[in-house]
Amino acid sequence: MNSAALPSDGREGREAAAHRLLKRLNQRARLNIGVGILQVRYACDRQEATDRLCRGHDLAGQNTLADLAIAATDADADHRADPDAEWD
């Protein structure tokens, strides 16, 4: 079926679903990056890092902690030379 033939609310519904999916994927990616940072910081496995991130926090709190870990890591990396800068 041609999507142009669908009523606008059908398209809007699909677009809204796509936006929700993208938002959730972005959250999931940030959480995974946060877990990876904690794995390195605490020299632990994925499960322990996930437990540290999730313990006592709802999803919003987990996202906040992951964002803080990412921001701190990015800030620290800004003060170092990029080892891949001359890779070409």
matplotlib code that plots the C-alpha trace (Angstrom):
import matplotlib.pyplot as plt

x = [0.0, 1.3, 1.9, 0.7, -2.8, -3.0, -4.9, -2.6, -3.4, -1.9, 1.3, 1.4, 0.9, 3.8, 6.0, 5.1, 6.0, 9.3, 10.2, 9.4, 11.6, 14.5, 14.2, 14.3, 17.3, 19.2, 18.5, 19.6, 22.8, 23.6, 23.0, 25.3, 28.0, 27.7, 28.0, 31.1, 32.6, 31.9, 33.4, 36.7, 36.6, 35.9, 37.7, 34.5, 32.4, 29.2, 26.8, 28.6, 28.8, 25.0, 24.3, 26.2, 24.4, 20.9, 21.1, 18.5, 17.7, 14.7, 15.1, 15.5, 18.1, 20.0, 19.9, 21.2, 24.1, 25.0, 25.0, 27.2, 29.7, 29.7, 30.2, 33.0, 34.8, 34.4, 35.7, 38.7, 39.4, 39.3, 42.5, 44.4, 45.9, 43.8, 45.9, 43.9, 44.4, 47.3, 45.9, 45.5]
y = [0.0, 3.4, 5.6, 8.6, 7.0, 6.6, 9.2, 11.8, 10.4, 7.0, 8.8, 10.8, 7.7, 6.0, 9.1, 9.3, 5.6, 6.2, 9.1, 7.0, 4.2, 6.6, 8.1, 4.7, 3.6, 6.7, 6.1, 2.5, 3.5, 6.1, 3.5, 1.0, 3.6, 4.4, 0.7, 0.5, 3.5, 2.0, -1.3, 0.4, 2.7, -0.1, -3.0, -5.1, -7.1, -5.9, -7.3, -5.5, -2.3, -2.5, -3.2, -0.1, 2.0, 0.7, 0.1, 2.3, 4.4, 4.5, 4.8, 8.6, 8.3, 5.7, 8.0, 10.9, 8.8, 7.5, 11.0, 12.2, 9.4, 10.2, 13.9, 13.3, 11.0, 13.4, 16.3, 14.2, 13.2, 16.8, 17.4, 14.6, 14.1, 11.9, 8.8, 8.4, 11.9, 11.0, 7.6, 8.4]
z = [0.0, -0.9, 2.2, 0.4, 0.2, 4.0, 6.0, 7.7, 11.2, 10.1, 9.0, 12.2, 14.2, 12.5, 12.9, 16.6, 17.0, 15.1, 17.4, 20.5, 19.1, 18.3, 21.8, 23.4, 21.3, 22.2, 25.9, 25.5, 23.8, 26.5, 29.2, 27.4, 27.1, 30.8, 31.6, 29.5, 31.3, 34.7, 33.5, 32.8, 35.8, 38.3, 36.4, 36.6, 34.3, 32.5, 35.2, 38.1, 36.1, 35.2, 38.9, 40.0, 37.4, 38.2, 41.9, 43.7, 40.6, 38.3, 34.5, 34.7, 37.4, 35.4, 32.3, 34.5, 35.9, 32.4, 31.0, 33.9, 33.3, 29.6, 30.2, 32.8, 30.4, 27.5, 29.6, 30.7, 27.1, 25.9, 27.9, 26.2, 22.8, 20.5, 19.6, 16.4, 15.2, 12.8, 11.8, 8.1]

ax = plt.figure().add_subplot(projection="3d")
ax.plot(x, y, z, "-o")
ax.set_aspect("equal")
plt.show()
